[in-house]
């Protein structure tokens, strides 16, 4: 495989047109503090802290305003599959901007959107042949849920609208997507439509009772779904939405067999299965989509975004099965599907996605992910030797280490210490309370995987010493399988 590499000593050359007249880093950070409200900002002190100022990027690396280099452990936000600094992407995007930057998707189509829709339909499993373009993952989820509602209204089933979701699941920030998100709900001050959703308990095998096997845990989690359907009534439930891997919840990998068994139960009760592949789609597990290739089922709808363009431009999609579309369009009454966005099928974003896919195909990036995954996951499991690491879990190029501490306050402190130590040593991770999550660009090489995990080990050694638990070569025992 051919991947872009970059010198460890120097940042890429700056190409900003007015670089010599650019404000200083300190000035930019001051403007940022005063005027920009960031996602998930701590609003009690939102103007009182500095975000990292990222100045440039190349390959798997970022540079801050002082020229310090970092490995981008989170891969942007789970999305920079092909890495940074791709001239081919810049050229394709610029060419489309010059040719046709925009046209209304409500009355027009373009070559990029038509070609991309066909490409995605060919990649998607089974009869998922219908692509509705959105602005990102949240609006893709919103579209999937609204499609379920529309379908059941068309079929004369106005009560079949309840959505089943899972604790620790994350599906976005629109009103509907936030309503079906089960992540840290008690800390939210936003309203949500609680009448439309029921949550299934945590599926994380790490949280199973002591002495329980993973297979018994799987049976219990499948039972949660069966009991919820019985309680709510199948005639009232329209959809089950689930990430193949609960990414923002802490890279939670449900027990083997869980996905196919829950899909079969949903199908038996005519409950649509929505697979949220915003993170797992486009190569994160070594396949274009994970639902069928990794977990053995073909859902009714797939939502995707992030890796679709490798983060170069915003774009999302809701992929809908022929089976669902036949129901949606089955009525003889003239009804309009009144869902859409000004930037649906944006031609420049679609060109970015097509170019991204072409690069991934030409360079064999999916094959590369499958090749390096065993080494990546083996290095991850070696981190269990640190007493402060309670769990190390992942799949493909997705990983999480979960710190072990005596209470929530100590866990939050531990998570921050790990994050600070990694950043000081030149690695960015995504801190989630007591967890450190990482999903590096898919082009990462064996050597760069070692570079990343070497830093993680040094960070854990440092934090272990700070909390008084020296690193040991004795692995922490796992619960019995």
N, C-alpha and C positions, 0 to 999 in steps of 0.2 A: 504494500500500500504506500502511496505517496502522500506524505503529510507535510504541512508547512511547519518549519522549525524556525527558531529565532535565537539569536545570541543571548546568553545569560548576562552579558555585561552592559548592553546598551539598549535603550528604548528605541522604538521606531522613529524615524524622522518626522517632525511636525509638518503638517501640510495645510494648516488653517490659513486662509487667505490673508488675514490681518493679524498674524501671530505676534508681530512686533508691537502692535498697539493693544494687545489683549490685556484686560485687567489682571492684576496679580491674583494668585491663589487666595490670599487673605481677603481681598476685596470680593471675589466671587463667593467665598464661603459666607461672608457677611451678608451679601445680597440673598443668598440661599436661606440663611437663618431668618431674615426679616420678611421674605416675600414668598417662599415656596413651601407649601404644605406637602410633605412626602407621604406615600402610602404607609399605613400602619405607624404613623408618627405618634410619639408619646405626647399627647396634647397638654399634659400638665406642665411640660417644660419644652414645648416644641421649638422655641427660639433659643434654647439654652445649650444646644450641643451642636457639634459639627458632624456632618456626614463625611465619609471619605470622598475627597475630590479625585476623581479618576480622570486622568489627562489623555491617555492613549492606550492602545491595546494591539497585540499581535499574537496570533496562534492561540495558546492557552494562557497567555500572560496579560496582566494589566500593569500600568505604571501610574503612580500618583503624581501630584503636582511637584513633589520634591525629587522625582525621578526614581523612587524606590519601586522595585519590581515585585509583583505578587503572582502566584499561581491562582487562577480564578477557579477555586474549588466548586462554587455553586453553578459554574457555567452560565453566568449572567443571572437568570432566574429560571434555571432548569432548561435553558433554551439555545445556547450558542453551540449547536452541534458541530458545525464545520470550522469553528474557531474564528478569531478576529482577523481583520486586515485582508480580506479577500478582494483583490483588485477586480476579479471577474464579476463579483457581485456589484461592486460600485459601477463598473462599466455598463452592466445590463440595466441597472436601476436608472442611471443617467440617460441611457439611450431611450428608455421608455418614457421618461419625463419629457424629453424633447419631442418624441413622437406623439404621445397622447397621455397627459398626466391624469386626466379624469374624464369620466362621462357617467351620466346617471344610470345606476343599475336597475332602476325601476322601469325604464323603457328601452334601454340599450344593452348590448353585450359587446365584449371585446375579444380579440384573439387570446390574450393571456388568460382571461377568466375561463373561457371555453376550453382551452387546452388543459388548464390546471384541473378543472372539474373532471374531465375525462381521465386525467392522470391519477387523481385521487380515487376515483371510482375503480380504476384498474387495480390499484394497490389495496383497497379495502377488501375485507373478507366477504364471502357469501354474496348476498343480494344487496349489499349496501352500495347502491349505484347512483344515489341522488345527493348532490352536494349543495348546501346552502352556506354561502360565505358570510362571515361575520367580522367584527373588528378585533376579536381576541377570544380567550377562553371563557370569560364570564358570559359574553353575549352568545357564544356557541352553546353553553349550558342553558342559558335563558331560552334560546331557540328550541332546544330539544324538549324542554319542559312545556313550552307553549305549544309545540307540535302535538305532544300527548294530549293536552287539553283540547286543542282544536279537533283532533281525531275523535275523541270521545264525544264531543259535542256533535260532530258530524254523524256519529253512529247512534245518537239518541241515548247516550249514557252520561248525563250531566253530573251524576254523583261519583263517577269513577275517576277521581282526581287526586286522591291522597298520594303523596310521594314518599317512598321509603328511602332513607339514607342511613349513613353510618356515623357513629361517633368518631371523631378524629379526621373525618373526611373534609376535604376542602374543594369547593366548586366555584368560587368566584365572589364578586363584590356587587353585582346587580341585586335588586331586591329579591328576585326569585332565587338566584344562585346563592346569595347569602343565606336565604331562608333554609336551604337544604345543606348548608355547611355545618358540620358538627364539631368544628375545631374551636376549643376554648370559648364556648358560647357564653359562659357566665361573665366574661370580661367585656362583652360587647355592649355598647350603649346605643347601637342602632336597632331600629325596629325590624321585625321579621314576621313573615306570615306563618305563624305557628299552627294555624288551622289546616294548612296544606301538607304538613310533613310529620312523619314519625321516625324516630331514630333507633337504630339497632345498636346494641352494646358493642364496645371495643372488640375488634377481632385480633388484636395483637397477641401472638403466641407468647411473647415475653411476659404478658400479664396473666397467664393462666395459673390456676392454683397449683401449689406445690404438690408434686406427685402425679399430676394429670398429664397424660401423654398428648402429643400434638394431634394425633388422630381423634382422641376423645374431645379435645378442644375444638377441632373442626366439626365434629358431630354437634357439639353444644352451640356453635355459632350458626350452623345451618338450622338448628332447632330454634334459635332466636327468630330467624326469618319466618319459619313455619308458625310459630306462636303469634308473631305480630300479624300475619295474614289472617289467622283465625280470629284474633281479637278485633281487628279493624273491619274484616270482611272483604273478601276478594272483589266484590262488586263495587267497593269504594276505593280501591287502590288502582291507580293508573300506571305507576312506574316505580322501578327501583333504580336508583342512580348510584354507581360505585366506581371508584378508581381501581384499576387492577392492582396498583400499589398505592397506598395512602401516603402520598409524598410529603406534603406540608405537615401532615400529622406525625411525621417522624420516620418516613420510609418504612411503613408497616407492610410486611409481606404476609397476607393471609395464609393459613395452612393449605397445603397441597390438596387439591380437589374441591376447595371451597367455591371457587368461581363457577365451575361447571354445574355443581349441585344446586347452587342458588339460581343459576340461569334456568335449569330444568324446572325448578319449582315455580319460578315466575311464568314460564311458558305454559305450565299446566293450569295456571290461574288467569291467563290472558293479561299478565302484567308486563308492560314494556320494560325491557332491560336496556338502560342507557349506560354505556361504558365510557367513562370520562378519561380519555387518553391524552389530555392536554400535556401531561408530563411524559407518559410512557410511549406516546406516538413518535414516529420519525426517528427511530434508531436507538432510543435510550436503552432498550433491552436487546438490541441487535436485530430488530425487525421493524418494518414500516409501522405495523400496529401489533400490539401484544395480545389482544383478546383471543384470537384464534391461534396464532402461531405459538404463543407461550402457554396460554391457559385453556385452550381447547374448546372455545365456544364462540358463536357468531351472534353478537348482540343485535338489538333492533335499531339502535342508533349509536354512533361514536362521535364524541366531541374532541376536537383537536385544535391546537394553536402552537405557541412556543417554537418547537423545533421545525415547524412547517416552513418558516423562513429563517431559521437559525437566529432569530431575534433581530435581523437586519431591518425589518419593517413589521408593523403590526398586521396580523391577519389571523383569523380563526375560521373554523368550518364545523358545521353540524352535518354529519353524513347519515342519511336516512335510508332505511331498507325499502325495497320495492313493496314488501308486505305492508309496511306502514303507509307508504304513499298510495297504495291501492285503497286503503281504508279512508285516508284523508280525502281522496278525490272521488270516493264512491257515490256520493250523493248526486242526484240530478239537479239539485238547486244550485243556481249560480252564486257561489260564495267565494270571496277573495281571501287569500292567505295574507292577512294584514300584519305581517311581521317583516321587518327589514331595517336597513341602516343606510345612511347616506354613503358610507364607504364600503358597502357590501361589494365583493368582487373588484376591489380597487385595482386598476390595471397595473400600477407600479408595484403594489404589494404582491400581486399574482406573478409578475415577472421575477420578483425576488424569490418567491417560493419555487418557481420552475427552475431557476438557476441553482438554488440550493439543492434541489432534488437531483439535478444533473451532476453537480459536483459529487454528491454522495454516491451516486451510481458509478460515475467514472472512477472515483478513487476507492471504491469498494469499502466504504465506511461501515456499512452494516456488517460485512464480513470481518472487518477490523475489530469492531466492538465484540463480536463473538470470540475472536482470537484472544483479545487482551483481558476479557472478563475474568477468566480463572485466576490470573495473576492479581488483578485488582481485588477480587473478593478474598483471595488468600492473604494478601497484605492486610486487608480489613480485619480478618479473623485473628491475626496475630496481635491486634490491639487489646484483645481480651485479657492478656497477661497483666494489664494494669489494674490494680484493685479498685481504682476509681471508675473503671469502665464496667457498667452493669450489663450492657448488651452491645454487640456489634452486628449489624444486620444490613442486608441489601440484596440486590439482584441487578445483573447487567452493570452499567456504570451509574448506579444509584447506591448510596451508602449512608449510614447513620451510626454514630457512636452515642450511646446514652449513658450519661454519667450517673454514678450512684452516690447518693448523699442521704442524710438522715431525715430531712424534711424539705418542704417546697422552697423555703427561703435559702437553705443551704444548696439545693439543687440549682436554683437560679444563679447563685453566686458562683457555683462550680462551672456552669455553662458559660458564664461571662469570662471566667478565668481561662478556660480552654480557648475561647474565641480570641481573647487578648494575646495569649501566648502564640497562637497560630499566626495572627496578624503581625506580631513583632518579628516572627521568623520568616515572613514572606509568603504566607498562605492565607487566603480568604476562605472561610467556611460560613455556612449559614447557621447562626445560633438559634435554637428553639428551646427556651427554658434550660433544661439540663442536657440538651442534645446538640450535637454538631452534625450538620447534614452537608453532603457534598455530591455533586453531579457534574463532573468536569466536562469540558468540550470532548466530543466523541473522537477527535483526532489525537487524543493524548497517547503518547507512546509508552512502551514498557519502561524506558528510562525515566520519563516524566512521572509515571505512576510511582516509581520508587522515590523520586524526588519529593513528591507530595506526601507519601506515607512516612518517609524519613523525617520530614518536618512535623508531621502529626505525632510521631513517637517522641521527638524532642520536646514538643509542647506538653505532652502527657507526662513526661519525666519531670518537667519543670513544675507543672501544677501538682503532681503527686508529692513533690518535695515541699511545696508551699502549704499543702493541707496535712502534711505529716504522714502520708502513706507512701513509702518508698516503692518504686517500681520493682516488680519481681518477675522472674522468668516462669513462675508457676501460673498456668492458665486458670482462670476462674471456671469452676465447674458449671456445665450447662445442665438444665433440667433434662430428664431422660426423654428420648424421642418417643 
